[in-house]
Amino acid sequence: MSDSSDAIVIDDGEECPGLLNELRSLGTLGQMWTLTVVVLCLARAVIVWPMLAEHGINPWWFLVLDVGTAPFYGVGQAMGVKILRDDSRPLRHALPWIGMVLFSFLAPYAYVLRSAGELPHYVVWGVVAWIAIFGALTIRRMARDVRMEAVAG
């Protein structure tokens, strides 16, 4: 039986580090990024609390979703960038982490759009615009971080 920290050998003979080894290799910067994301999500949830309640959205569930998915967002983003920077690792090793970022990013907003009764159109479009703008900024940041390491390395 193998430990989750042991390396995994893919069908083509390629070695992929285990989950615990991947997380340990994140380093202080990746851990601080994850903590920052959690704190920002907590602050955002508190700020939008009155508006959520006003539109029939349970602010506690939003808080749980937003703050609960934040560590996965932060870790997924840091791990995705780390793997994409590594020329010896194929893109497919980063895809689960990038998928984690996508799911973690969209979950709170999907809850808002799904659970609200009749939201005014400007609110729906505002949430969609928020998703598009901050989704694009996340993609841009990850791409920039990958290129910065490639140039510096």
Backbone hydrogen bonds, N-H to C=O, Kabsch-Sander energy under -0.5 kcal/mol:
donor,donor_aa,acceptor,acceptor_aa,energy
6,D,3,D,-1.8
8,I,16,C,-3.9
10,I,8,I,-0.6
10,I,14,E,-3.8
13,G,10,I,-2.4
16,C,8,I,-3.8
18,G,5,S,-0.7
19,L,4,S,-0.8
20,L,4,S,-0.8
22,E,18,G,-2.4
23,L,19,L,-2.5
24,R,20,L,-2.6
25,S,21,N,-1.7
26,L,23,L,-1.2
27,G,24,R,-0.8
30,G,26,L,-0.8
31,Q,27,G,-1.9
32,M,28,T,-2.8
33,W,29,L,-2.4
34,T,30,G,-2.0
35,L,31,Q,-2.2
36,T,32,M,-2.5
37,V,33,W,-2.2
38,V,34,T,-1.9
39,V,35,L,-2.3
40,L,36,T,-2.6
41,C,37,V,-2.2
42,L,38,V,-2.2
43,A,39,V,-2.4
44,R,40,L,-2.5
45,A,41,C,-2.5
46,V,42,L,-1.9
47,I,43,A,-2.2
48,V,44,R,-2.4
49,W,45,A,-0.6
52,L,48,V,-2.4
53,A,49,W,-2.1
54,E,50,P,-1.9
55,H,51,M,-1.3
55,H,52,L,-0.7
56,G,53,A,-1.5
57,I,52,L,-2.7
62,F,58,N,-1.9
63,L,59,P,-2.7
64,V,60,W,-2.6
65,L,61,W,-2.8
66,D,62,F,-3.5
67,V,63,L,-2.7
68,G,63,L,-0.5
68,G,64,V,-2.0
69,T,65,L,-2.0
70,A,66,D,-0.8
73,Y,69,T,-2.2
74,G,70,A,-2.9
75,V,71,P,-2.9
76,G,72,F,-2.4
77,Q,73,Y,-2.4
78,A,74,G,-2.4
79,M,75,V,-3.0
80,G,76,G,-2.5
81,V,77,Q,-2.3
82,K,78,A,-2.3
83,I,79,M,-2.7
84,L,80,G,-2.5
85,R,81,V,-1.9
86,D,82,K,-0.9
86,D,83,I,-0.7
87,D,85,R,-0.8
89,R,86,D,-1.8
93,H,90,P,-1.6
94,A,90,P,-0.5
94,A,91,L,-1.6
95,L,91,L,-1.1
98,I,94,A,-2.4
99,G,95,L,-2.7
100,M,96,P,-1.9
101,V,97,W,-1.9
102,L,98,I,-2.4
103,F,99,G,-2.7
104,S,100,M,-2.6
105,F,101,V,-2.4
106,L,102,L,-2.3
107,A,103,F,-2.3
109,Y,105,F,-0.5
110,A,106,L,-2.8
111,Y,107,A,-2.1
112,V,108,P,-2.0
113,L,109,Y,-2.6
114,R,110,A,-2.3
115,S,111,Y,-2.9
116,A,112,V,-1.5
117,G,55,H,-1.0
119,L,117,G,-1.0
123,V,120,P,-1.0
124,V,120,P,-1.9
125,W,121,H,-2.9
126,G,122,Y,-1.7
127,V,123,V,-2.5
128,V,124,V,-2.5
129,A,125,W,-2.7
130,W,126,G,-2.5
131,I,127,V,-2.5
132,A,128,V,-2.5
133,I,129,A,-3.1
134,F,130,W,-2.6
135,G,131,I,-2.1
136,A,132,A,-2.2
137,L,133,I,-2.2
138,T,134,F,-1.9
139,I,135,G,-2.3
140,R,136,A,-2.7
141,R,137,L,-2.6
142,M,138,T,-2.6
143,A,139,I,-2.6
144,R,140,R,-2.7
145,D,141,R,-2.7
146,V,142,M,-2.2
147,R,143,A,-2.3
148,M,144,R,-2.7
149,E,145,D,-1.7
150,A,146,V,-1.7
151,V,147,R,-2.3
152,A,148,M,-2.7
153,G,149,E,-2.9
